[in-house]
């Protein structure tokens, strides 16, 4: 029973990191569900982003999640994440404090699994494109995530969720599976996308989006495949991982007045994590190229983003938890004439009291802007992030 439940949790991208205390409801051996509560509570000191501006001290519920997962039988699985927040975390948390705009169904899916190699998922879920888009935020080694910048998050794929503060999710159908015990994972999907008869001048027509990803793990070298649909930033030494992923995402946009194009994005990324005695190093690299994005006619925007991220975990209890140091550098290369690049460096001390189930993260994000406007300046934000999972 426990093994089956972990398989469903892996489908949702949390794998063996599923909270051990989740409440379980069992009808029989093949029919069951589990539910629980996850919380991310932040305190931040936000640096001034404009000349003559002010620093801010903010307290927020970055995320409160009620989740469900389970299966009707061995072939039909399901899951949902219901998310809430105290204020909109857009623009690096600098908007007004509020709750209703960020209360939503974050994920809701049904997965048909006739066999491990051939599965079909339908619903609202993470886009199978980049490691960034597939990584569960409750496993982040840098809690503030990817693309931390007031100039926008260029790590966002072409999803409809980009318009509703849910950037990595989209509604669609994906054919996926694991081959040779996770040595190769493929994901091919069709989605609504950002410009599919949506509100706004660029979504006047029925333009569906396509996304796909293939991921390779050298299992013959002893590494364990990441067989869940989603991914994790770290497995905290519970499994050795070495993966390389390739993804592609495209969608046509059209204003029905002669201005149109096909936005394209491709990505390559890699992750390595391995336990050496009491030390667990983690290293990640990612690159994403975006082009032919809509901009003021007749221009089309393009940019490139890349990041390098690592964590060094001491896998022994010091005090009441296990300490780790994480660092992340990312660059957003604006390839338009404006050349408004962004560089971000994040450094965090992580303290895992009970794995991802209870942890404390403290650190800073340093953001440097190129070709600043008169209303922009470089800034540094400090974040204290508390997390629990039940």
C-alpha positions in Angstrom: 0.0 0.0 0.0 2.7 2.4 1.0 4.6 1.6 -2.2 1.5 2.4 -4.3 0.9 5.7 -2.6 4.5 6.8 -3.2 4.0 6.0 -6.8 1.1 8.4 -7.0 3.2 11.0 -5.1 6.0 10.6 -7.6 3.5 11.3 -10.4 2.8 14.7 -8.8 6.6 15.3 -8.8 7.4 14.9 -5.1 8.4 11.2 -5.1 9.9 9.9 -1.9 9.7 13.5 -0.5 6.0 13.1 0.0 5.1 14.1 3.6 5.1 11.0 5.8 2.1 12.2 7.8 -0.4 12.7 4.9 -3.9 11.5 5.8 -4.8 8.3 4.0 -8.3 7.2 2.9 -8.4 3.6 1.7 -11.4 1.8 0.1 -9.5 -1.3 -0.9 -6.0 -2.3 -2.1 -6.5 -0.6 -5.5 -8.6 2.4 -4.5 -7.4 5.1 -2.1 -6.5 8.7 -1.7 -4.3 10.9 0.6 -4.5 14.6 1.5 -2.5 17.1 3.5 -1.5 20.7 4.0 1.7 22.5 2.9 2.7 26.0 4.1 5.4 28.5 3.1 5.6 31.5 5.4 8.0 34.4 4.4 9.5 37.4 6.1 11.3 39.8 3.7 13.4 42.9 3.7 12.9 44.2 0.1 15.5 46.7 -1.2 14.6 49.9 -3.0 14.1 49.4 -6.7 14.0 53.1 -7.7 16.3 56.0 -7.0 15.1 57.8 -3.9 12.7 54.9 -3.1 12.2 53.0 0.1 13.0 49.6 1.6 10.1 47.5 2.7 9.6 44.9 5.4 7.0 42.3 4.3 5.4 39.3 6.0 3.4 36.9 3.9 2.0 33.5 3.4 3.9 32.8 0.2 1.8 29.7 -0.3 -0.8 27.6 1.6 -1.7 24.4 -0.2 -4.3 21.7 0.4 -3.4 18.7 -1.8 -5.0 15.4 -2.8 -3.6 12.4 -4.7 -4.7 8.9 -5.2 -6.1 6.3 -7.6 -9.4 4.8 -8.5 -7.7 1.6 -9.6 -4.2 0.7 -10.9 -4.9 2.4 -14.3 -6.6 5.6 -13.2 -4.8 8.1 -10.9 -5.6 11.6 -9.9 -4.3 14.6 -8.0 -5.0 18.3 -7.2 -3.3 21.2 -5.5 -5.5 24.0 -4.1 -3.3 27.0 -3.4 -3.9 30.2 -1.4 -1.7 33.2 -0.5 -2.0 36.4 1.6 -0.6 38.7 -1.2 0.3 38.7 -4.8 4.0 37.8 -5.1 4.3 39.4 -8.5 7.1 42.0 -9.0 9.2 40.3 -6.4 6.6 40.6 -3.7 6.1 44.4 -4.0 2.4 44.6 -4.8 -0.4 45.3 -2.4 -1.2 42.7 0.3 -4.3 40.7 -0.8 -5.6 37.2 -0.9 -8.3 36.5 -3.4 -6.3 37.0 -6.6 -3.9 34.2 -5.7 -6.4 31.6 -4.4 -6.8 29.0 -7.2 -6.7 25.5 -8.4 -3.0 25.2 -9.1 -3.1 21.7 -10.4 -5.9 19.2 -11.2 -5.2 16.2 -13.3 -6.3 12.6 -14.2 -3.6 10.2 -15.3 -4.4 7.0 -17.3 -1.6 4.4 -16.8 -2.0 1.2 -18.8 1.7 0.6 -18.4 4.8 2.5 -17.2 6.0 3.2 -20.7 2.7 4.7 -22.0 0.6 7.1 -19.9 -1.9 9.9 -20.7 -2.4 12.9 -18.4 -5.1 15.5 -18.8 -6.0 18.6 -16.8 -4.1 21.6 -15.4 -0.5 20.8 -14.5 3.2 21.8 -15.0 4.3 22.2 -18.6 6.6 19.4 -19.7 9.3 21.7 -21.1 12.2 22.7 -18.8 13.5 21.6 -15.4 12.4 25.0 -14.1 8.8 24.5 -15.2 8.6 20.9 -13.8 10.3 21.5 -10.4 8.1 21.4 -7.3 8.5 24.8 -5.5 8.4 22.9 -2.1 11.8 21.4 -3.0 13.5 24.6 -4.1 17.0 25.1 -2.6 16.6 28.8 -3.4 13.0 29.6 -2.1 12.5 32.6 -4.3 12.7 30.4 -7.4 13.7 31.2 -11.0 13.8 34.5 -12.8 13.7 36.6 -9.7 13.6 40.1 -11.2 11.3 43.2 -11.5 11.8 43.0 -15.2 9.8 39.7 -15.5 10.5 36.0 -15.5 11.9 34.9 -18.8 12.1 31.3 -17.6 8.3 31.2 -18.0 7.3 28.9 -20.9 4.4 29.8 -23.3 1.6 28.9 -20.9 -1.7 30.5 -20.3 -0.7 30.5 -16.6 1.7 33.3 -17.3 -1.3 35.7 -17.3 -2.8 34.5 -14.0 0.3 34.3 -11.7 0.6 30.6 -12.3 3.3 30.7 -14.9 4.5 27.1 -15.1 1.0 25.5 -15.5 -1.2 25.0 -18.5 -4.4 23.0 -19.4 -3.9 20.2 -21.9 -3.2 16.6 -22.6 0.2 14.9 -22.4 1.4 11.5 -23.6 4.3 10.4 -21.5 6.2 7.4 -20.0 9.4 5.9 -18.7 11.5 3.5 -20.8 14.0 1.1 -19.3 13.2 1.8 -15.7 13.5 5.6 -16.1 16.7 5.6 -18.3 14.6 7.6 -20.8 11.5 9.7 -20.0 9.4 11.3 -22.7 6.6 13.9 -22.5 4.6 15.2 -25.5 1.7 17.5 -24.9 -0.9 19.9 -26.5 -2.1 22.9 -24.4 -4.2 26.0 -24.5 -1.1 28.2 -24.4 -0.8 31.9 -23.8 -2.4 33.2 -27.0 -5.3 30.7 -27.5 -8.4 32.8 -28.1 -7.6 34.6 -24.8 -8.4 38.2 -23.9 -6.1 40.7 -25.5 -5.1 41.7 -29.0 -2.8 38.7 -29.6 -5.2 35.9 -28.7 -8.1 36.4 -31.2 -7.8 33.0 -32.8 -7.7 29.4 -31.8 -3.9 28.9 -31.5 -3.0 25.8 -29.4 0.5 25.4 -28.0 2.8 22.4 -28.2 5.4 21.3 -25.6 7.7 18.3 -25.3 10.6 17.1 -23.3 12.9 14.1 -23.3 15.1 13.3 -20.3 18.0 10.8 -20.1 19.5 9.2 -17.0 22.5 6.8 -17.2 20.9 4.2 -15.0 23.7 1.8 -16.1 26.1 3.8 -13.9 23.9 3.4 -10.8 21.9 6.6 -11.0 18.1 6.4 -10.4 15.7 7.8 -13.0 13.3 10.6 -12.0 10.2 8.6 -13.1 7.5 11.1 -11.8 5.9 13.5 -14.1 7.4 16.4 -12.1 10.9 17.0 -10.7 12.6 18.1 -7.5 15.4 20.5 -6.9 17.0 18.1 -4.5 16.5 14.6 -3.1 18.5 15.4 0.0 20.8 12.4 -0.5 18.0 9.8 -0.7 18.9 8.9 -4.3 21.8 9.6 -6.6 20.6 11.5 -9.7 22.3 12.5 -13.0 19.9 13.7 -15.7 20.1 15.6 -19.0 16.9 17.1 -20.4 15.9 18.7 -23.7 12.6 20.6 -24.3 10.7 22.5 -27.0 7.7 24.7 -26.8 5.9 26.7 -29.5 2.6 28.5 -30.3 1.3 30.8 -33.0 -0.1 34.3 -32.0 -2.2 36.6 -34.2 -3.9 40.0 -33.8 -6.2 39.3 -36.7 -4.9 42.5 -38.4 -1.9 41.2 -40.2 0.5 41.0 -37.3 1.3 37.4 -36.3 4.1 35.0 -35.7 5.1 31.7 -34.0 6.7 32.0 -30.6 9.4 29.4 -30.0 11.4 28.3 -27.0 13.9 25.5 -26.6 15.9 24.4 -23.5 18.6 22.1 -22.3 19.3 21.4 -18.6 21.2 19.0 -16.4 21.2 18.0 -12.7 23.7 15.9 -10.7 23.3 15.0 -7.0 25.3 12.3 -5.2 25.9 11.3 -1.6 29.5 10.9 -0.5 29.5 9.8 3.1 28.0 12.8 5.1 28.3 15.2 2.2 25.7 15.6 -0.6 26.6 18.0 -3.4 24.0 19.1 -5.9 24.7 20.9 -9.2 22.2 22.1 -11.8 22.6 23.9 -15.1 20.0 25.3 -17.4 19.7 27.3 -20.7 16.6 28.5 -22.5 16.3 30.4 -25.8 13.1 32.3 -26.6 12.4 34.0 -29.9 9.7 35.5 -32.1 7.7 36.6 -29.0 5.1 39.3 -29.7 6.2 42.9 -29.0 5.2 46.3 -30.3 4.5 45.8 -34.1 6.5 45.2 -36.2 9.0 44.1 -33.6 9.4 40.6 -32.3 11.2 40.0 -29.0 13.8 37.4 -28.2 15.9 36.6 -25.2 18.2 33.9 -23.7 18.3 32.9 -20.1 20.7 30.6 -18.3 21.4 29.6 -14.7 23.9 27.6 -12.6 22.8 26.4 -9.2 24.3 24.3 -6.4 23.7 23.1 -2.9 26.1 21.4 -0.5 24.3 19.5 2.3 25.8 18.1 5.4 23.8 14.9 5.9 24.1 14.8 9.7 21.9 16.5 12.3 23.5 19.6 13.8 21.3 20.9 16.6 17.8 19.9 15.4 18.4 19.8 11.6 20.8 19.3 8.7 22.6 22.4 7.4 23.2 23.2 3.7 24.5 26.1 1.7 22.9 26.9 -1.7 23.9 29.4 -4.4 22.3 30.4 -7.7 23.5 32.6 -10.5 21.2 33.5 -13.5 21.4 35.8 -16.5 18.6 37.1 -18.6 20.0 38.2 -21.9 17.6 40.6 -23.7 18.4 40.3 -27.4 16.3 43.3 -28.5 17.8 46.7 -29.3 17.1 47.8 -25.7 19.6 45.2 -24.4 18.1 45.3 -20.9 19.9 42.4 -19.3 19.3 41.2 -15.8 21.8 39.3 -13.5 20.7 37.7 -10.2 22.8 36.0 -7.5 21.0 34.2 -4.7 22.8 32.8 -1.6 20.8 30.9 1.0 21.5 28.9 4.2 19.1 26.0 4.4 18.3 24.1 7.6 16.3 20.8 7.1 14.7 19.9 10.3 12.7 17.0 8.8 13.6 17.0 5.2 11.3 19.1 3.0 8.6 18.5 5.7 10.1 21.2 7.9 12.8 23.5 6.9 14.1 27.1 7.4 15.8 29.1 4.6 17.6 32.4 5.1 19.4 34.4 2.4 19.6 37.2 -0.1 18.9 37.8 -3.8 21.2 40.4 -5.4 19.7 41.8 -8.7 21.8 43.8 -11.2 20.1 45.6 -14.1 21.7 46.6 -17.4 20.7 49.8 -19.3 18.5 51.0 -16.4 15.7 53.5 -17.0 15.6 56.6 -14.7 13.1 54.7 -12.5 15.3 51.6 -12.0 18.2 50.7 -9.7 20.0 47.6 -8.6 18.6 46.1 -5.4 19.1 43.4 -2.8 16.3 41.4 -1.1 16.6 39.4 2.1 14.2 36.5 2.7 13.5 34.3 5.7 11.4 31.3 4.5 9.7 28.8 6.7 8.1 25.6 5.3 6.1 22.7 6.7 4.4 19.8 4.9 1.8 17.4 6.4 
